[in-house]
Amino acid sequence: MHLTLAEDLARFPALLQSARDLAVREVSGLADRPVARPGRAPDAERLPAGGVGAEGALARFAERWAPGFSGSAGPRYLGFVTGGATPAALAGDWLTGAYDQNVSGAGDSSATALERETLGWLRELFGLGDEHAGAFVSGATVSNTVGLAVAREWLGERLGVCVSREGAAALGPVDVLSGSPHSSIAKALSVLGIGRDRLRRVPVLAGNREAVDVGRLAEALDVLGGRPAVVVANAGTVNTVDFDDLRAIAALKERHDFWFHVDAAFGGFAALSPAHAHLTDGLDAADSVCVDLHKWLNVPYDAAVQFTRRQDLQVRVLHNASPYLGLPTEDPDFLHLTPENSRRLRALPSWFSLLAYGREGHREIVERNVALARRLGERIAATPGLRLLAPVRLNVVCFTPAGDATRERVHALAAAVAASGEAFLTPTVYDGTHALRAAFSNWRTSEADTDLVHDALVRALATLEP
């Protein structure tokens, strides 16, 4: 039977109630849901000629697809760096869809003003000043790309060319220096026409460190002979959450000409904790900053922010002028600041969660996650057959099987843990060693969850070939 949009609209309250009921069941049972679903997905079906209506689609989804979804929003999904969704953030996300605001410009609603208020709260949270202008983007990859796009325009300014008009080729070779850059940095350089091979790895500190050796960085800048460059610093590396000395790097600008970009995708949230805030000292000196929000702020995918001191250059790169859009003003609309013209009100879930729980509520999440990571690290260090590869500096535990840690063995351990449905971890390579990472950033995770993860590891370890 073909159901019309008008019929669905007439039943809309009942439809929302059905969707709410399904969502409540799923969220309430999240802790008991298999954390990973590595099995085969349903076969694809052809699009029906006649629709089944919204209720029919909801029923079909619940039957065919929902059972195969992972518990990635749950407390034992420790792969990548994945937050969950606080109750307030989830409510804000539902309302984002309900209001369906077009936040490209500010001419028709107060939604962009809400976004600016949220950006102000986040600036304060991370210790940035008013000179850092910001915008919401989809994730850390786009945030890093925007920051490096502004850096590219700055390089042109220093060399007397306008890259946004003449193209990246007008710059000639560009030097991008970093100690332990995230993979999204190389991706951004590819997208921006700078090139992945222009990323220069600077030696890191000795002794299980991923932080750049600032002395070696200074030497690398000396070699450039005054040619402007880009330095990408890390406030929280992927494998061990190591932090570059941001203040010391900023001090190098007294002698060297470079754009200072900080990738603080999740490490920026260390600023919330008095015990760890010193790690982000110097973040305010950055020319551009990346922070992901669907990690430690625990808002639903997708949400991140980017900040820069040079919004004028950002507008030059990303503005979209046409008769119906208008030219950028002194307070430019967001369509002139990000790669997107069309964008949802990503700020609303963050606004809800920040207002609902405040700085202290989010500080508690950070500090509890750090304590839980250390708890797992201690248990792994005491477990025969497992080896901790680095100190647990913040919220990531990096470890490997004892003995022969081949790629096959490490990935088999990850697969066995995932197949158990008890936990999910992701593989990595740290200092040449194949390893696993357990990243804590979900607000739901408890000591009991951490112990369940450890027990799942021990059982999975027993299935491996020696």
Sequence and secondary structure as in RCSB ss.txt:
>XXXX:A:sequence
MHLTLAEDLARFPALLQSARDLAVREVSGLADRPVARPGRAPDAERLPAGGVGAEGALARFAERWAPGFSGSAGP
RYLGFVTGGATPAALAGDWLTGAYDQNVSGAGDSSATALERETLGWLRELFGLGDEHAGAFVSGATVSNTVGLAV
AREWLGERLGVCVSREGAAALGPVDVLSGSPHSSIAKALSVLGIGRDRLRRVPVLAGNREAVDVGRLAEALDVLG
GRPAVVVANAGTVNTVDFDDLRAIAALKERHDFWFHVDAAFGGFAALSPAHAHLTDGLDAADSVCVDLHKWLNVP
YDAAVQFTRRQDLQVRVLHNASPYLGLPTEDPDFLHLTPENSRRLRALPSWFSLLAYGREGHREIVERNVALARR
LGERIAATPGLRLLAPVRLNVVCFTPAGDATRERVHALAAAVAASGEAFLTPTVYDGTHALRAAFSNWRTSEADT
DLVHDALVRALATLEP
>XXXX:A:secstr
    HHHHHHTHHHHHHHHHHHHHHHHHTGGGS S   S         SS  HHHHHHHHHHHHTGGG   TTST
TB STT     HHHHHHHHHHHHH    S SSS SHHHHHHHHHHHHHHHHT  TT EEEEESSHHHHHHHHHHH
HHHHHHHHHT  HHHH GGGG S  EEESS  HHHHHHHHHTTS GGGEEE  B TTT  SB HHHHHHHHHHTT
T  EEEEEEBS TTT  B  HHHHHHGGGTS EEEEEE TTGGGGGG TTTGGGGTTGGG SEEEEESTTTT   
SS EEEEES HHHHHHHH    TTT    SS  GGGTSS SS   THHHHHHHHHHHHHHHHHHHHHHHHHHHHH
HHHHHHTSTTEEE S   SSEEEEEESS   HHHHHHHHHHHHHHTS B EEEEETTEEEEEEE   TT  HHHH
HHHHHHHHHHHTTS  
